[in-house]
Amino acid sequence: MAYRVLVKPSAQKDLDALPETEVIKIISKISNLENEPRPVGVQKLHDQDGYRIRSGNYRILFEVNDPSKTVLIYRIKHRKEVYR
């Protein structure tokens, strides 16, 4: 069964501020989370609950809720800024 991908308003704001070429790549990565919430290359975050995937120089941070079959995207930032 497919997961539902939800994007927090703060993550949407991050996405809206990025160049269009990067947005296309990131949306592709996010849409893949519907079928595979923990794809190859995903990293578990050490400091907080959740995971991260890479898209070029950008990082997509998200949480997976298996009982409700949802993926919550909560941050999309450049790799220099994402963990601050």
N, C-alpha and C positions, 0 to 999 in steps of 0.2 A: 504494500500500500504506500502511496506517495505521501510525503510530508508537506505540510503547508508552510510556506516561507513568509514570515512577517518582517517588515522593516520598520524599526522605530523612527519617529520623526527626526531625531538627531542624526541618525544614519542617512536618512533621505537628504537632509541638509548637507551632510558631508558629500554625498554623491552628486548633488546639484552643483557643487562648487568645483568639481573636477572637469578636466578637458573631455570633450565628447569621445575622443578615441579611447580614452581610459574607461569611460562609462560603459561603452559597448563591451569591452573585455570583462569588466566587473559584473555586469548584468548577466553575461554568459555564465560566469562562475556561480553566481547566486542562483540562477535557474537550475543548474546542475544539482544543487543541494536538495531539490524536491525529490529526486530519485535516490540520491546517495548522500545522507546528511554528514557522513564522515568519509569523504573521498580520500584517495591516495594523496599523500603529501600534507594532510591536515595535521596540525600540531595542537596538543592540549596545552592550555595556558597554565603556567605555574602559579602566578600570583592571584588568579581569580578563576571562577568557574567559567568554562567556555572553551572555545576552540578558535583557531585562526587558519585562514588559507591565504595564499599569496596570489596576487595578480600583478605581475611586473613589480614596480616599486611600491605598490599599495598593499595594504593588509585589510582583510575583511574579518572582523571579530563577530562571533555568533555563539549562541547557546542552543543546545538541542534538548527538547523535552520529548522523550520517547513515549510516555503514556498518552500524551495528547497529540503526538505525531506533528509537532511544530518545530520550526527552526526560526529563531529570533535573531535578526541581524541588528547589532547595536552600535557598531562603529566601523567606519570606512575611512582610513587615513593613510597618508604617506608613511613609509616605514620609519622615518625619523621622528614622526610625531605621534604615532598610534599608541605607544605605551606610556605616554606622559600623563 
